[in-house]
Amino acid sequence: MTEPSGRRERKKAATRQKIADTALRLFLERGFDAVGIRDVAAEADVAVTTVFSHFASKEALVFEQDEDFELRLARAVTGRAADEPLIPALRREVEALVRHCTADSATPIWRMIEASPALREYEESMRLRHAEALATAIAADPVLSQTTTACRTIARVVIDAYSLAREAADPQAALDEIFQMVEAAWAVTRPSGNSAGVAGS
């Protein structure tokens, strides 16, 4: 008898979360470089192939919410109300990520990331991928009607806003300052007489 798709997806998600949680615990206990994929698989009681069916690499295990954040950014563009400006919608998603990543529980994870060249490199490539996905979503919105350069520039700044705010002594103040500049830059790119997508429009 075929398993219902809803139940199958829930089991798949639960397995993925179990693997990610197990990997993170082992990395924090033993150090990222000291733990291999086989160690994670054994501790999570799954096959090595199961780990790779959920995560493309060892580094991806640390950033298990990577794909979710990328999707949420795209949905901030595509799912916003017709009269909602773009930049505030993007800011909400960035603020949510900053809150998550500046929680006390995240501190040892970031220490581990900063101590590992492989993880720092992975995070950089991840941010570039997020920026390209966001730029694509902005470019696809006919209401915004922007050049490729404008879309990519704004997307890069929005993604970098997360890192800058996360590292700031006062993340909220940093976001306020950064997004004032983002708003101003976005306003400059608007065609004359068309204020759609700008806060307060």
Contacts in CASP RR format, 6 or more apart in sequence:
PFRMAT RR
TARGET T0000
AUTHOR 0000-0000-0000
METHOD contacts of the structure
MODEL  1
MTEPSGRRERKKAATRQKIADTALRLFLERGFDAVGIRDVAAEADVAVTT
VFSHFASKEALVFEQDEDFELRLARAVTGRAADEPLIPALRREVEALVRH
CTADSATPIWRMIEASPALREYEESMRLRHAEALATAIAADPVLSQTTTA
CRTIARVVIDAYSLAREAADPQAALDEIFQMVEAAWAVTRPSGNSAGVAG
S
15 46 0 8 1.000
15 50 0 8 1.000
15 54 0 8 1.000
16 54 0 8 1.000
16 55 0 8 1.000
16 64 0 8 1.000
17 64 0 8 1.000
18 44 0 8 1.000
18 46 0 8 1.000
19 40 0 8 1.000
19 41 0 8 1.000
19 44 0 8 1.000
19 46 0 8 1.000
19 50 0 8 1.000
19 51 0 8 1.000
19 54 0 8 1.000
19 55 0 8 1.000
19 61 0 8 1.000
20 54 0 8 1.000
20 55 0 8 1.000
20 61 0 8 1.000
20 64 0 8 1.000
22 40 0 8 1.000
22 43 0 8 1.000
22 44 0 8 1.000
23 35 0 8 1.000
23 40 0 8 1.000
23 44 0 8 1.000
23 58 0 8 1.000
23 61 0 8 1.000
23 62 0 8 1.000
24 61 0 8 1.000
24 62 0 8 1.000
24 64 0 8 1.000
24 109 0 8 1.000
26 35 0 8 1.000
26 39 0 8 1.000
26 40 0 8 1.000
26 43 0 8 1.000
27 35 0 8 1.000
27 61 0 8 1.000
27 62 0 8 1.000
27 112 0 8 1.000
28 108 0 8 1.000
28 109 0 8 1.000
28 112 0 8 1.000
31 112 0 8 1.000
32 62 0 8 1.000
32 112 0 8 1.000
32 115 0 8 1.000
32 116 0 8 1.000
32 118 0 8 1.000
32 119 0 8 1.000
33 116 0 8 1.000
36 58 0 8 1.000
37 48 0 8 1.000
37 51 0 8 1.000
37 52 0 8 1.000
37 58 0 8 1.000
38 48 0 8 1.000
40 51 0 8 1.000
40 61 0 8 1.000
41 47 0 8 1.000
41 48 0 8 1.000
41 50 0 8 1.000
41 51 0 8 1.000
44 51 0 8 1.000
51 61 0 8 1.000
55 61 0 8 1.000
55 64 0 8 1.000
57 122 0 8 1.000
59 118 0 8 1.000
59 119 0 8 1.000
59 122 0 8 1.000
60 66 0 8 1.000
60 122 0 8 1.000
62 109 0 8 1.000
62 112 0 8 1.000
62 113 0 8 1.000
62 119 0 8 1.000
62 122 0 8 1.000
63 122 0 8 1.000
63 123 0 8 1.000
63 126 0 8 1.000
65 100 0 8 1.000
66 126 0 8 1.000
69 93 0 8 1.000
69 97 0 8 1.000
69 130 0 8 1.000
70 129 0 8 1.000
70 130 0 8 1.000
70 133 0 8 1.000
70 134 0 8 1.000
72 93 0 8 1.000
72 96 0 8 1.000
73 90 0 8 1.000
73 93 0 8 1.000
73 130 0 8 1.000
73 133 0 8 1.000
73 134 0 8 1.000
73 137 0 8 1.000
73 158 0 8 1.000
74 133 0 8 1.000
74 134 0 8 1.000
74 136 0 8 1.000
74 137 0 8 1.000
76 89 0 8 1.000
76 90 0 8 1.000
76 92 0 8 1.000
76 93 0 8 1.000
77 86 0 8 1.000
77 89 0 8 1.000
77 90 0 8 1.000
77 134 0 8 1.000
77 137 0 8 1.000
77 138 0 8 1.000
77 141 0 8 1.000
78 137 0 8 1.000
78 140 0 8 1.000
78 141 0 8 1.000
80 86 0 8 1.000
80 89 0 8 1.000
82 143 0 8 1.000
85 197 0 8 1.000
85 198 0 8 1.000
85 199 0 8 1.000
85 200 0 8 1.000
85 201 0 8 1.000
86 138 0 8 1.000
86 141 0 8 1.000
86 144 0 8 1.000
86 186 0 8 1.000
86 197 0 8 1.000
87 179 0 8 1.000
87 182 0 8 1.000
87 183 0 8 1.000
87 186 0 8 1.000
87 197 0 8 1.000
87 198 0 8 1.000
87 199 0 8 1.000
88 199 0 8 1.000
90 134 0 8 1.000
90 158 0 8 1.000
91 175 0 8 1.000
91 179 0 8 1.000
91 182 0 8 1.000
94 158 0 8 1.000
94 161 0 8 1.000
94 162 0 8 1.000
94 165 0 8 1.000
94 175 0 8 1.000
95 175 0 8 1.000
97 162 0 8 1.000
98 162 0 8 1.000
98 165 0 8 1.000
98 166 0 8 1.000
98 171 0 8 1.000
98 175 0 8 1.000
100 106 0 8 1.000
101 110 0 8 1.000
101 162 0 8 1.000
101 166 0 8 1.000
102 166 0 8 1.000
102 171 0 8 1.000
110 166 0 8 1.000
112 119 0 8 1.000
113 119 0 8 1.000
113 120 0 8 1.000
113 123 0 8 1.000
114 120 0 8 1.000
127 159 0 8 1.000
127 160 0 8 1.000
127 162 0 8 1.000
127 163 0 8 1.000
130 159 0 8 1.000
131 152 0 8 1.000
131 155 0 8 1.000
131 156 0 8 1.000
131 158 0 8 1.000
131 159 0 8 1.000
132 152 0 8 1.000
132 155 0 8 1.000
134 155 0 8 1.000
134 158 0 8 1.000
134 159 0 8 1.000
135 148 0 8 1.000
135 151 0 8 1.000
135 152 0 8 1.000
135 154 0 8 1.000
135 155 0 8 1.000
135 156 0 8 1.000
136 151 0 8 1.000
138 144 0 8 1.000
138 146 0 8 1.000
138 151 0 8 1.000
138 154 0 8 1.000
138 155 0 8 1.000
139 146 0 8 1.000
139 148 0 8 1.000
139 151 0 8 1.000
143 196 0 8 1.000
143 197 0 8 1.000
144 151 0 8 1.000
144 196 0 8 1.000
144 197 0 8 1.000
145 191 0 8 1.000
145 194 0 8 1.000
146 154 0 8 1.000
146 189 0 8 1.000
147 189 0 8 1.000
150 189 0 8 1.000
153 185 0 8 1.000
154 182 0 8 1.000
154 185 0 8 1.000
154 186 0 8 1.000
154 189 0 8 1.000
157 178 0 8 1.000
157 181 0 8 1.000
157 182 0 8 1.000
157 185 0 8 1.000
158 182 0 8 1.000
161 175 0 8 1.000
161 178 0 8 1.000
161 179 0 8 1.000
161 182 0 8 1.000
164 174 0 8 1.000
164 178 0 8 1.000
165 171 0 8 1.000
165 172 0 8 1.000
165 174 0 8 1.000
165 175 0 8 1.000
165 178 0 8 1.000
168 174 0 8 1.000
183 198 0 8 1.000
183 199 0 8 1.000
186 197 0 8 1.000
186 198 0 8 1.000
187 195 0 8 1.000
187 198 0 8 1.000
190 196 0 8 1.000
190 197 0 8 1.000
190 198 0 8 1.000
195 201 0 8 1.000
END
